[in-house]
Structures are given as structure tokens and as C-alpha cells.
Amino acid sequence: MRLTNSDIAELTEFRHHLHRHPEVSGQEEWTAAEVVAALQALAPDQILTGLGGHGVAAVWQAAEPGPTVMFRSELDALPIEEQSEVSHRSAIPGKGHLCGHDGHSTILLGLARLLSREGPARGRVILLFQPAEEDGSGAAAVLVDPRFAAIRPDWAFALHNMPGHPVGQVIIAPGPANCASEGLRVLFRGRTAHASQPETGVSPALALAALMPAALAAGPGGRLEPGFRLVSICHARMGEPAFGITPGEGELWLTLRTLADADMAALREEVTTLARDLAERHGLGLEFSHHDRFAACVNHADSARAILRALEALGMKHSETGLPMRASEDFGLFGGQAKAAMFLLGSGEASPALHNPDFDFPDGLIPQGVAIFDRVMRDLLG
């Protein structure tokens, strides 16, 4: 089945509608309501709302039993000011759909249109519009929602547009697809003093200065192969912006990244041990907090093969170049529940990068994404 020209025009306008009204992680109430309204016109067998926050799931159930196949998109935008001249640019100051989640969700709505005309021959299809992907909390919240157990999939698929690759080129491979990552906030607590008498205070300056190169050495990056570890310094703060005071506290924000989940605990322990040793040496208090945790995303071999079969049947070009990625994706958590795989869809070699203030999802990818998902679904469910 294929989208009609009218479908494509209407879906494009819907994507622009979402793009104008971005909502960040955990605040996707309006976006979810717009998705629900679009789904209701297509009469799925069931619509779940408020899933893991503002998540939405639409269900198509066949009469004949079979596996459950889930396709997932994301609802959230980014807390970044859009700088664009497109007519559908963000109308919300400080927020923008600069990762393409508006396009991904529109692709799922395109698949919903095809399902409304011809449902699966057997089994069940779930279209999951997931909240809060950008901060890593959304997939985890969906999975612990008690209602998710009733729609738990056997297969799970997702896509992400990817600048730097030719428009429409598909990147898919079994095995590691996205790194695990987490944010680590390190807070040293000392005591302020007059700048003329620094010896009467306890400054975090030396500890903070020593932790930066030591943490970077613990995660030097390099090739994306087994054992890969990367530490990035994202933010540092110490004391007040004043010349008469020596600082009483300092903090460092780090992102830890590993290719495999199994390596994250060791990297976390190494960096926190470095901070503990420095705090003890300099007589400082110490606090840690952990943020934006993402599991590694690993493409199941069977699901990757299902995508490849669909691409070959559709005559679409594909490559493995570009996987795995350093970037993280909370879709990886669904791999613990189902045979899961994500593919990348090239959005242009000259396209601005994801999260850039002038990024915009290419509308021409909408029918291609729908076609791939539809073929995967019908190959698995007949």
C-alpha cells in the first residue's frame, strides 16, 4: 500500500503544524492531543493516552492471532531557540523541533492511515508516540506504566533522520547502534573566604582543576569498538562572579559514554572515585547526582534482517556506514522487551546537524519512512 498525493500533502501540513508548536520533554500535552485527534479519525481498535507521561499508543488488532509489532516515534522537542526562515518555524520562544521528532511522529501517522485502510492479517500493531526521549526518561516511564504490559511487543522498530547522509539513504546494521550515556554532576563543598585571606576558607579550585583532565583521561574516546569510553565536560561553575571572595563550592557536569551498558558502571565508578579522592585530599564535601540516563541501543539481528528484507523489496539503497553512533537514544530500553532495531534515514549531506538552531526535518522523507514501516509490518504479519 502507498500514501496518496493527498495523504502526503496533509501529512506534510500536519508536520508543519507540530513544528510550529514544540513542547520539551515531559510537557508534550498539546502535541499528544493533536496526535490523538489525528488518530481518532483513523479508527484504531484502541487508543491509550497518558502513557508514561504524555505518551500515546494506537492499537490495530487482527482477528487471527500472531505477534505484536510496535513502531515508535518521539513527541518532544528541544529547549533551543529556532533560527530559521521557514514559514512553519517555531512560534514558541526558546523551543524548537530541531531533532526531527515532528517528522518521525508524522511518519507514524502516515502508517496509521494505511492501517486504517487495511489492517494486519494477523497479530497486532502498536504505534507508540513516546514522550521525553531527549532527556532519556520517556522510554523508562512507558515501560513501567502498568498499561504497557497489555501491549508489550514481540518486535519493535524505530527510525531517526540523520544529516550528513544522502537524502533517503537508509543506514542499518545488526549489533550496536547507539551508545549508553549518562550525565554526572559532581559538587564539591568547601567554605568561602575573603579573597585577601584565602587560607581561612576551603576552596574547591584545585580539586575542580585536577578532576577535569583526570576524568577526560578515564574516557578518551577513540574508535567505536568494544571497550569504547568517552567523558565529555559539559559545564563547570565555581563560586560567585566577584573579585573579593574565594569560592566555597564548585561543580562539574560530565557526560559519560560507553558502547556497551556493561562498561558504564566501571566508567562511573572510576570517575566518582577520582572525585572522592580529590575531595578527601582537599578537605571538601562531595555530592553526586545522575541525569539523562540512556541505555545502549543494540539492533537485534532478526529485526535488522526484517528491515533489510523490506528495503530490498522496495528497491531502496542502504548502507552500514554510520553505525554505531556515539549519540544516545532511549529506544534501547525496548530491546530488553522485544526484538528491537532502529535504522537511520539520511536527511541530506548538506543539512544542518541535529540540534542545530536551523535544522528542519525534510518532508520528502515522510512517504519513504511510511513505506519502510508498512513493508516491515506486512512482511511480519502478512
N, C-alpha and C positions, 0 to 999 in steps of 0.2 A: 504494500500500500504506500501511497505517496501523498504528501500535502498538495493541495490545490494552490493555484496562484492567489486565490482569496485568502486561504489559510495563512500563507506566508506573509501577505500584506497585513493581516490582522494581528498575527503573532509579532511582527516587527513593531507595529504600533504599541502593542502591549509591553514589549521590551522597553521601548522608549518611555512609556508611562511609568514603569518601575524605576527606570534610570533617573527620572526627574524627582523621585521621592525616596531617596536612600535612607535606610534605617540601619544603625550599627548593631552589633551583636547583643542579643538579649532584648532589643527594642523593636522587633520586627512585626508589631501588631498590625499596622496598616498594610504592610506587604502581604502578610498571611491572609488578611481579609480579602485582598484583591485576588489572590490565588484561589481562595475558596470560592469566591463568586464566579471565577472563570471555570472552575471545576464543576460547580453545580449545574451549569448549562450543559455539561457533557455526561451527566447522569452516571457516575461510577456507582458501584454497588454499596460503597461505604466511604465516608469522609471522616477522618479523625482530625480534630483540631486541638491546639494547646499541647501538642506532643513534645515533651522535653522543653517546654517554654512556649514558643510560638510556632512550633513545628506543625506541619500538615501532612497527612498521608491519605492518598486516594487508593481505593482497592477495586480491582476488577476480578471477579471470581467466576471461573468456568464451571459448568455442570460436571465435567469429568475430572476426577482427582489428578493431581500432578504436583510438581514442585512449585514453590513460591519464588518468584523472581522480582527483585527490588531494583529500582533505578532511583538514584539520589541526586538532588541538587541542593544549593545553599540559598538562603534568603537574605543574608546580611551584607551590608556594605561596609565601608571603611571610614574612620574619623579623619579624613583628609579632604581639604578644600579642592574641589574640581577646578581645573584651569583649562577650559575648553571653549570652543566657539560653536559646537554643535547645537542645533536647535533644541535638542532634548537634554541639555546639560542639567546638572543638579540644581534644584530650586531650594535646597536645604543648605545653609551656610555651614562649612566645616565638615560636610559629609559627602561621600561620592561612591558610586558603584564603579570602582577603579580596579576591580579584580575580575569582573565579568559574571558575577553571580546572577545578575539580572538576565543575562543570556542563557546561562545554564538552566535557570528555572523556566524560562520561556521554551527551551527545548523540551523539558518535561511536559509542559502544557501542549506542545505540538504532538508529543507521543499520546497524550490523553485524547486528543482529537481523533487520532487513528484508532485508538482502543474503543472510543465511543461508536465507531462505525463497524468495527469488527473486533470483538474481544478475543481473549486467548482461547484456543481449542481445548485446553486442559489446564489444570493448576490455577495459579493466582498471580496477578501482577500488582505490585505495590509501587506507587510513585511517592517518594518521600521528599518533601521540601523542608530541609533541615535548618534549624536556626543556629546562630552563634558558631559558625565554622572558624571565623577569623581569630577568635581567642581560644580555640581548642576545647570549648566547653560543651558545644552543641551535641555532637555525636554521643558523648558520655551521658548527657541528660536524656537523650532519646532512649538510649539503651536501658537506663534504669527506670524509665516510665513504665508502670505496671501494664499499660495497654500495649506496649510494644511486643510483649510475649505472644499475643494473639496474631501478630502479623510478622513474626520472625521469619526472615527469608532463608532459603537454601542457597540462593545465588544473589549477589549484589554487584551492581555496576555503577560507575560514575565517570564523568569526563571533566576535564579542565582545559579551557583555551590556553594557548601558550605562545606568546610573542617570541620572535626570533626564529620561527619555523615558517616555511611557506604556507600560505593560507590554504586550509583544508587538508594539509598533510597530517596523517594520524601517527602518533608515536605510541607504541605498545610493546611490552615485553613481559614475560613472566619474571617473578622474583622481586627484589627491592625496587620500589617506585619512589618513595618519599622517605626522608629521614625522620627519626624521632627527634623531638626537641622539647626543651622546657626553659622557662625564664627563671633565673635565680637572683633574688635580691639579697645582698649582703649589707647589713647595717652594723657599723662599728659605733659604740657609745663610749665617750670619754667625758671630759669636763672642760668647759670654756675657760679662758683666762684673758687678762688684758694683754694686748699684743706686745707691750713693753716688758711683760713678765711671763713669757710662755712656759717657764719651768713650774709655775704654780697651777697649770692646767694639765690635762691629759689629751693630747691631740691624736686624732686618727690619721694624720697626714702620712707618716712613714708606713703604716700598715696598708693604707689605701694605695700608696705608690708602689709598694712591694707586691701587692696582690695582683695588680694588673698584668705585669709581664709573666708572673708565675702561672696565672690562670690561662693566659694565652699559650704558654708552653705546654700546658696539660691537654690542650685541644688545638694542635697546629694545623688541622685541615689536611689538605693533600688530595690524593686520588680517592674517588668514591669506591672503595673496596672494603672487604671485611676488616674491621678494626678502625674504620674512619671515625675521627673525633674532631670536633671543631668547637672552640669557645670564641664568642664574639662579645666585645664590650659595647654595650648599647647606651649606657648613661652613667655618669658619675656626678656626685654632689658632695661638697664638704663645707660645713659651717655656713656663715652668713656672708653676704656681699658687703663686707665692711673692713676697713684697714685697722681698726682699733681692737679687734677681737681675734684670738686664735680659736680654731674650731673645736667644738665639743662632740661633734658626731660627723660621720661621713658614710656615704652609701655607694654601692656599685651594683649596677644592673648588668647581668650577663645572660647570654643565651647559650645553652649547652646543646650540642647537636651530635647525634651518632647515627650510623647507618642502620644499626640493629637495636631493638629495645633492650636486649640483654647487656649491651655495653653502656647504657645510660646510667645505671646505678653506680658502676665503677667510676665513671667520669664525675658524677655528682659527689661521690664520697671523696675523690681526690681534691676537688676544688674546695669543698667545705672544710676538709682537713687543713688545707693551706690557710684558709681564713681563721680557723680556730687557733692554729699555731701562732699566727701573727697577732691575733687579739691577746693571747696569753703573754707573748713576748713584750707587748707594748702596754699592758695593763688596761685593756679595753673590754667593755661588754660587747656582746655579739648576738645578733638576731638574724635568722634566715626566713625568707618566705619564698614560696614556689608558685609560679604562674604559667599560664598558657601552655599547658602540658599537651603534647601531641605524641601519640604512638606512631611507630614506623608503619608505613603503608607498604604492604607486600602483595603483589599480584599473584593470585592462585593460578597455577598452571592451567587448570581446566577452564577457568574464566578467561584467561588470556587467549586460549585457543578458541573459545567461543567468539570473542571479538575478532580474531584473525579470520575465522571462517566467514563471519558477516562481511568483513572488508573485502575479502576475495570474491564473495558472491556479488557484492555491489561494485566491484572493479575500482576500489579506492586505493590510492597509494598509501603505503605505511612504511615505518622505519622503527628501529630500536634506538636510534641515536637521540640522546636527550634524557634517557632513563639509566639509572635512578637520578633523582633530583635532590639537591641539598634542601630545598624548601620542604616544609611540612604540610600535612593535610590530615584533618581528623577523621577522614573516611577510613583510615587504617583500622580504627576500632571495630568496624563492621567485619573485618577479616577474622575476628575471633568468633563471629557468629555464623558466617556464611562463606561460600567460595566467592571471594570478592576480587574485583580488578577495576582499576581506573586507567583510562587512556587519555592522552593529550591530543588536542586538536589545534593545529597550527593557526595562529591568528595574524601572521604576517611578519616577514623578516624585518621590515622597517617600522613595525608597530611599536609605540611606546611600551615600556615594560609594565608588568603587573604592579599595581600600587603607585604608579606614576600619576601625577595630577592630571595629565592629559590622556590617560588611557580610555578607550571606549571599545566595547565588545563589537566585533564585526557581525553585522546582521546576516551576512551571507552564510555564516556557519549554522544558522538555525535549522534549515532543512537537512543539512548534512548530519548534524547531531541526531535529529529525529530519525533519519533513515537508518543510522547505525544501531541505535537503541531498538528500533522496531524490528530490524532483522535479527538481532541477538535474541530478542524476546520470542519471536515466532519460530526461530530455529530450536529454542529450548522447549517451547510449549506447543508447537505445532499450529 
